[in-house]
Amino acid sequence: MEEYNKKELLSIVAKRVKELRSKKDVTQDNALNDTGIHFGRIEQGKRDISFFTLFKICQYFEISLKDFFTKDFD
């Protein structure tokens, strides 16, 4: 299994969240208004989000947690 440091993991999560948001064609402001989650901070890769926040993001994009982690993780 590949070893990741915290910065790398946050970057991967940031990239995935941004990809999902872009694919759904919503702005960060719209996503914030819809969920109460500040996507800008997450997409910068500087914020370590909670499991509950990640769960809410997956619900918003209508994907499972498993699907979220299927891409870019070994």
BADREN-453926 format. One record per residue (C-alpha): x, y, z. Coordinates in pm, whole numbers, plus 32768, in hexadecimal, padded with zeros to 4 digits. Layout:
ATOM      X      Y      Z
ATOM      X      Y      Z
...
***
This chain:
ATOM      X      Y      Z
ATOM   8000   8000   8000
ATOM   8083   8156   7FA3
ATOM   80DF   8244   80BC
ATOM   8047   83A1   80B9
ATOM   808D   84CB   8193
ATOM   7F79   85B4   820C
ATOM   7FBC   86BE   8104
ATOM   7FA8   85BF   7FE9
ATOM   7E62   852E   806B
ATOM   7DC4   8684   8092
ATOM   7E2F   86D5   7F2F
ATOM   7D8E   8597   7EA9
ATOM   7C4A   85DC   7F64
ATOM   7C4E   8746   7EEB
ATOM   7C7D   86DA   7D83
ATOM   7B64   85DB   7D9C
ATOM   7A6E   86D1   7E38
ATOM   7ABC   87D6   7D31
ATOM   7A94   86D4   7C1C
ATOM   7940   8668   7CA0
ATOM   78C9   87CF   7CC6
ATOM   793E   882D   7B6A
ATOM   789B   86F6   7AD8
ATOM   7750   8759   7B7A
ATOM   778A   88B9   7AEF
ATOM   774F   8974   7C33
ATOM   7815   8A97   7CBC
ATOM   78B7   8A95   7E12
ATOM   77B4   8B94   7E81
ATOM   7693   8ABA   7E09
ATOM   7728   898B   7EB6
ATOM   7753   8A58   7FF5
ATOM   75EA   8ACE   7FE5
ATOM   756D   896C   7FA2
ATOM   763A   88BD   80B0
ATOM   76C7   89BB   81A4
ATOM   7821   8931   8150
ATOM   7933   8A26   80EA
ATOM   79B7   8975   7FB6
ATOM   7AC2   8A7B   7F72
ATOM   7B83   8A1E   80AA
ATOM   7B6C   88AE   805C
ATOM   7BD5   88D9   7EF1
ATOM   7D0B   899A   7F5B
ATOM   7D7E   885F   800D
ATOM   7DB9   8919   8151
ATOM   7C90   889E   8218
ATOM   7C82   8745   82B2
ATOM   7B0F   86F5   829F
ATOM   7A4E   8619   838D
ATOM   79B3   84CF   832D
ATOM   7859   856B   8350
ATOM   78B6   8684   825D
ATOM   7939   8586   8164
ATOM   77F9   84BE   818D
ATOM   7727   85F6   8147
ATOM   77FA   8642   8013
ATOM   77C0   84E2   7F90
ATOM   764A   8504   7FCB
ATOM   764A   8651   7F13
ATOM   76F6   85B7   7DE5
ATOM   7623   847A   7E01
ATOM   7749   838F   7E20
ATOM   77B2   8297   7F2A
ATOM   78E3   82C0   8004
ATOM   7973   8195   7F4D
ATOM   7946   8247   7DFF
ATOM   79EA   837F   7E8B
ATOM   7B22   82BB   7EE4
ATOM   7B29   81DA   7DB3
ATOM   7BE2   82DC   7CE3
ATOM   7D46   8350   7D38
ATOM   7D6E   8268   7E63
ATOM   7E24   811E   7E5F
***
